[in-house]
Amino acid sequence: MIFAGQCVLVGIVIFVLKRLLDKELVQAALEGFESCKAPSDIKEIDVFSASRISDELKSHLESVRQCRFVQANLNFKENADLRGGLIIALGDIVLDFSLASRLENFWS
């Protein structure tokens, strides 16, 4: 039998693990974006996230865009189905560092 206190503890552990994993996925997405071999003449870059992106992260993404993809527009979109992490679409190139895709790959 599971007690209410145990349920709360399990909930806290899951929350903390999700936050840590989300942070790791965002960091990996940034590294992938910085080193991406996409052509510099891309016109649109779409950044999908599970929730609102922090101003600090937006600033970092904008900085990379200004250095590597001068002509591109940077668009931020939310999609709760991602569960965490980021997807960065640069034309035909998609950098998928979402928690949803990681979970899908884990179970398949």
N, CA and C of each residue as an Amber inpcrd file, in Angstrom:
protein
   324
   0.8440000  -1.1670000   0.0000000   0.0000000   0.0000000   0.0000000
   0.8950000   1.2380000   0.0000000   0.5740000   2.1940000  -0.8590000
   1.3480000   3.4290000  -0.9620000   0.6320000   4.5120000  -0.1600000
   1.3810000   5.1750000   0.6580000   0.8310000   6.2400000   1.4920000
   0.9710000   7.5890000   0.7910000   0.1980000   8.5480000   1.2260000
   0.2010000   9.8840000   0.6270000   1.5950000  10.5080000   0.6550000
   2.3150000  10.3210000   1.7360000   3.6710000  10.8640000   1.8430000
   4.6010000  10.2820000   0.7980000   4.4430000   9.0040000   0.5080000
   5.2610000   8.3600000  -0.5100000   4.9200000   8.9000000  -1.8950000
   3.6430000   9.1310000  -2.1460000   3.2160000   9.6930000  -3.4330000
   3.8180000  11.0820000  -3.6360000   3.8220000  11.8750000  -2.5910000
   4.4000000  13.2170000  -2.6710000   5.8980000  13.1150000  -2.9540000
   6.5810000  12.2130000  -2.2670000   8.0160000  12.0310000  -2.4680000
   8.3160000  11.5850000  -3.8940000   7.5520000  10.6410000  -4.3990000
   7.7350000  10.1750000  -5.7760000   7.5010000  11.3290000  -6.7470000
   6.4800000  12.1370000  -6.4990000   6.1990000  13.2940000  -7.3450000
   7.3460000  14.2870000  -7.3540000   7.9300000  14.5240000  -6.2060000
   9.0650000  15.4500000  -6.1080000  10.2670000  14.9080000  -6.8600000
  10.5500000  13.6250000  -6.6900000  11.6820000  13.0010000  -7.3820000
  11.4970000  13.0970000  -8.8990000  10.2990000  12.8040000  -9.3860000
  10.0270000  12.8870000 -10.8280000  10.1970000  14.3240000 -11.3160000
   9.7050000  15.2900000 -10.5620000   9.8320000  16.6950000 -10.9290000
  11.3020000  17.0980000 -11.0360000  12.0990000  16.7330000 -10.0500000
  13.5230000  17.0930000 -10.0370000  14.2540000  16.4230000 -11.2030000
  13.9820000  15.1460000 -11.4430000  14.6380000  14.4460000 -12.5480000
  14.2610000  15.0600000 -13.8950000  13.0010000  15.4260000 -14.0640000
  12.5640000  16.0530000 -15.3140000  13.2760000  17.3830000 -15.5200000
  13.3930000  18.1840000 -14.4620000  14.0820000  19.4770000 -14.5730000
  15.5590000  19.2910000 -14.9460000  16.2110000  18.3090000 -14.3250000
  17.6130000  18.0460000 -14.6450000  17.7690000  17.5800000 -16.0880000
  16.8990000  16.6840000 -16.5280000  16.9580000  16.1870000 -17.8930000
  16.6550000  17.3000000 -18.8850000  15.6790000  18.1390000 -18.5730000
  15.3410000  19.2610000 -19.4390000  16.5460000  20.1820000 -19.6030000
  17.2320000  20.4650000 -18.5160000  18.4200000  21.3280000 -18.5610000
  19.5030000  20.7180000 -19.4440000  19.7160000  19.4090000 -19.3270000
  20.7120000  18.7180000 -20.1490000  20.3310000  18.7510000 -21.6270000
  19.0460000  18.5490000 -21.9330000  18.5880000  18.5660000 -23.3200000
  18.7290000  19.9530000 -23.9340000  18.4100000  20.9880000 -23.1850000
  18.5550000  22.3590000 -23.6800000  20.0320000  22.6550000 -23.9530000
  20.9120000  22.2470000 -23.0560000  22.3450000  22.4630000 -23.2640000
  22.8320000  21.7350000 -24.5150000  22.3840000  20.4990000 -24.7160000
  22.7640000  19.7380000 -25.9080000  22.2210000  20.4060000 -27.1720000
  21.0080000  20.9490000 -27.1010000  20.4250000  21.6420000 -28.2520000
  21.2380000  22.8860000 -28.5960000  21.6670000  23.6280000 -27.5920000
  22.5000000  24.8150000 -27.8340000  23.8170000  24.4400000 -28.4920000
  24.4420000  23.3940000 -27.9990000  25.7020000  22.9420000 -28.5860000
  25.4980000  22.4900000 -30.0280000  24.3890000  21.7810000 -30.2770000
  24.0810000  21.3490000 -31.6370000  23.8320000  22.5230000 -32.5590000
  23.1300000  23.5350000 -32.0700000  22.8420000  24.7330000 -32.8580000
  24.1270000  25.4850000 -33.1780000  25.0070000  25.6160000 -32.2020000
  26.2620000  26.3360000 -32.4090000  27.1650000  25.6470000 -33.4220000
  27.1250000  24.3200000 -33.4740000  28.0240000  23.5730000 -34.3590000
  27.3270000  23.0280000 -35.6030000  26.0910000  23.4040000 -35.8400000
  25.3020000  22.8960000 -36.9600000  25.9530000  23.2510000 -38.2920000
  25.9230000  22.3160000 -39.2120000  26.5270000  22.5060000 -40.5340000
  25.5280000  23.0400000 -41.5590000  24.4570000  23.6580000 -41.1010000
  23.4480000  24.2180000 -42.0070000  24.0460000  25.3750000 -42.8000000
  23.5570000  25.5780000 -44.0330000  24.0530000  26.7060000 -44.8200000
  23.7270000  28.0410000 -44.1560000  24.5880000  29.0090000 -44.3350000
  24.4210000  30.2950000 -43.6610000  23.3210000  31.1560000 -44.2610000
  22.7760000  30.7680000 -45.4270000  21.7440000  31.5790000 -46.0740000
  20.3160000  31.1550000 -45.7080000  20.1520000  30.4210000 -44.6330000
  18.8270000  30.0090000 -44.1660000  18.0130000  31.2520000 -43.8280000
  16.7240000  31.2040000 -44.1700000  15.8490000  32.3630000 -43.9540000
  15.0480000  32.2820000 -42.6550000  14.7160000  31.0710000 -42.2070000
  13.8830000  30.8960000 -41.0140000  14.4970000  29.8480000 -40.0820000
  14.5020000  30.1640000 -38.8020000  14.8960000  29.2150000 -37.7690000
  13.7610000  29.1710000 -36.7590000  13.1810000  27.9780000 -36.5950000
  12.0920000  27.7970000 -35.6430000  12.6060000  27.0480000 -34.4300000
  12.3340000  27.5890000 -33.2630000  12.7350000  26.9620000 -31.9980000
  11.4570000  26.5860000 -31.2530000  11.2670000  25.2800000 -31.0690000
  10.0970000  24.7680000 -30.3740000  10.4890000  24.3620000 -28.9650000
   9.6580000  24.7050000 -28.0060000   9.9060000  24.3400000 -26.6160000
   8.5900000  23.9280000 -25.9660000   8.6830000  23.1910000 -24.8750000
   7.4850000  22.7350000 -24.1750000   6.8030000  23.8810000 -23.4250000
   7.5780000  24.8660000 -23.0170000   7.0400000  26.0110000 -22.2950000
   7.8230000  27.2560000 -22.7030000   7.4600000  28.3750000 -22.1180000
   8.0970000  29.6490000 -22.4490000   9.6070000  29.5780000 -22.2460000
  10.3400000  30.0730000 -23.2220000  11.8040000  30.0860000 -23.1610000
  12.2510000  31.3190000 -22.3790000  13.2420000  31.1400000 -21.5290000
  13.7520000  32.2560000 -20.7270000  14.4020000  33.3080000 -21.6260000
  14.4460000  34.5320000 -21.1210000  15.0890000  35.6160000 -21.8640000
  16.5770000  35.3340000 -22.0680000  17.2000000  34.7130000 -21.0920000
  18.6230000  34.3680000 -21.2030000  18.8600000  33.3810000 -22.3490000
  18.0120000  32.3650000 -22.4520000  18.1440000  31.3840000 -23.5230000
  17.8470000  32.0230000 -24.8740000  16.8220000  32.8700000 -24.9400000
  16.5190000  33.5810000 -26.1860000  17.7060000  34.4200000 -26.6290000
  18.3250000  35.0990000 -25.6810000  19.4790000  35.9370000 -25.9820000
  20.6320000  35.1110000 -26.5310000  20.8600000  33.9480000 -25.9410000
  21.9410000  33.0680000 -26.4070000  21.6480000  32.5790000 -27.8240000
  20.4270000  32.1520000 -28.0780000  20.0530000  31.6860000 -29.4130000
  20.1740000  32.8170000 -30.4340000  19.7580000  34.0150000 -30.0430000
  19.8610000  35.1750000 -30.9290000  21.3150000  35.5060000 -31.2350000
  22.1790000  35.3690000 -30.2580000  23.6050000  35.6200000 -30.4540000
  24.1930000  34.6580000 -31.4830000  23.8540000  33.3830000 -31.3790000
  24.3340000  32.3950000 -32.3570000  23.7710000  32.7150000 -33.7350000
  22.4900000  33.0780000 -33.7870000  21.8720000  33.4260000 -35.0670000
  22.5950000  34.6070000 -35.7280000  22.9280000  35.6170000 -34.9430000
  23.6000000  36.7940000 -35.4960000  24.9820000  36.4560000 -36.0470000
  25.6620000  35.5220000 -35.4300000  27.0110000  35.1460000 -35.8650000
  27.0010000  34.2060000 -37.0700000  26.0750000  33.2470000 -37.0820000
  26.1160000  32.1830000 -38.0810000  25.0540000  32.2790000 -39.1600000
  23.8930000  32.8280000 -38.8270000  22.7630000  32.8370000 -39.7630000
  22.1740000  34.2520000 -39.8280000  22.9490000  35.1690000 -40.3500000
  22.6380000  36.5970000 -40.3190000  21.2890000  36.9190000 -40.9560000
  20.9310000  36.2340000 -42.0390000  19.7110000  36.5510000 -42.7820000
  18.4560000  35.9090000 -42.1900000  18.6160000  35.0250000 -41.2370000
  17.4840000  34.2410000 -40.7430000  16.6480000  34.9860000 -39.7120000
  15.3640000  34.6950000 -39.7290000  14.4540000  35.1360000 -38.6720000
  14.3970000  34.0270000 -37.6340000  14.4250000  34.3900000 -36.3740000
  14.3610000  33.4220000 -35.2800000  12.9540000  33.4570000 -34.6980000
  12.2490000  32.3200000 -34.7910000  10.8630000  32.2200000 -34.3390000
  10.7660000  31.2590000 -33.1580000  10.0830000  31.6680000 -32.1090000
   9.9070000  30.8330000 -30.9190000   8.4650000  30.3570000 -30.8520000
   8.2960000  29.0380000 -30.6810000   6.9630000  28.4560000 -30.6360000
   6.8950000  27.4620000 -29.4830000   5.7380000  27.4080000 -28.8460000
   5.5360000  26.4650000 -27.7420000   4.7260000  25.2630000 -28.2070000
   5.1290000  24.0820000 -27.7130000   4.4140000  22.8390000 -28.0040000
   4.5520000  21.9480000 -26.7710000   3.5250000  21.8920000 -25.9570000
   3.5640000  21.1380000 -24.6960000   3.8250000  19.6600000 -24.9070000
   3.5450000  19.1360000 -26.1080000   3.7880000  17.7210000 -26.3880000
   5.2690000  17.3510000 -26.3180000   6.1440000  18.3230000 -26.4040000
   7.5850000  18.0470000 -26.3390000   8.0180000  17.6000000 -24.9480000
   7.2880000  17.9880000 -23.9320000   7.5240000  17.6430000 -22.5250000
   8.7720000  18.2940000 -21.9340000   9.7060000  18.7120000 -22.7300000
  10.9310000  19.3380000 -22.2580000  11.9350000  19.4010000 -23.3930000
  13.0460000  20.0880000 -23.1650000  14.0670000  20.2040000 -24.1990000
  13.6560000  21.1690000 -25.2900000  14.3280000  21.0610000 -26.4290000
  14.0900000  21.9470000 -27.5630000  14.1390000  21.1720000 -28.8720000
  13.4410000  21.6970000 -29.8630000  13.6270000  21.2940000 -31.2520000
  13.9800000  22.5640000 -32.0030000  15.0730000  22.5260000 -32.7540000
  15.4910000  23.6740000 -33.5500000  15.4680000  23.2460000 -35.0140000
  14.6350000  23.9190000 -35.8030000  14.4980000  23.6050000 -37.2260000
  15.1550000  24.7130000 -38.0420000  16.1570000  24.3260000 -38.8110000
  16.8870000  25.2510000 -39.6750000  16.6760000  24.7760000 -41.1090000
  15.6380000  25.2570000 -41.7510000  15.3270000  24.7600000 -43.0900000
  15.0030000  23.2770000 -43.0330000  15.7470000  22.4730000 -43.7870000
  15.5330000  21.0200000 -43.8390000  16.2080000  20.2810000 -42.6880000
  17.0130000  20.9630000 -41.9170000  17.7370000  20.3360000 -40.8070000
  16.9450000  20.5280000 -39.5160000  16.7030000  19.4230000 -38.8140000
  15.9620000  19.4780000 -37.5570000  16.8300000  18.8930000 -36.4510000
  17.1070000  19.7090000 -35.4480000  17.8520000  19.2670000 -34.2700000
  16.8350000  18.9730000 -33.1790000  16.5800000  17.6980000 -32.9360000
  15.5350000  17.2950000 -32.0020000  16.1580000  16.8650000 -30.6790000
  16.1040000  17.7610000 -29.7240000  16.5800000  17.4900000 -28.3660000
  15.3980000  17.6320000 -27.4110000  14.2760000  17.0010000 -27.7810000
  13.0780000  17.0610000 -26.9510000  12.9940000  15.8360000 -26.0550000
  12.3700000  16.0100000 -24.9150000  12.1680000  14.8970000 -23.9880000
  11.2320000  13.8620000 -24.6050000  10.2380000  14.3160000 -25.3550000
   9.2870000  13.3920000 -25.9930000  10.0010000  12.4380000 -26.9370000
  10.9190000  12.9430000 -27.7460000  11.6340000  12.0510000 -28.6770000
  12.5760000  11.1070000 -27.9490000  13.1640000  11.5940000 -26.8650000
  14.0490000  10.7200000 -26.0770000  13.2600000   9.5690000 -25.4540000
  12.0810000   9.8880000 -24.9230000  11.2370000   8.8470000 -24.3510000
  10.7460000   7.8710000 -25.4060000  10.4070000   8.3810000 -26.5860000
   9.9590000   7.5220000 -27.6740000  11.0740000   6.5750000 -28.1030000
  12.2860000   7.0970000 -28.2310000  13.4270000   6.2600000 -28.6060000
  13.7410000   5.2340000 -27.5130000  13.5570000   5.6230000 -26.2740000
  13.8290000   4.7210000 -25.1520000  12.9020000   3.5150000 -25.1700000
  11.6140000   3.7650000 -25.4730000  10.6300000   2.6830000 -25.4210000
  10.5460000   1.8880000 -26.7100000  11.2190000   2.3450000 -27.7800000
  11.1470000   1.5790000 -29.0330000  12.3460000   0.7050000 -29.2530000
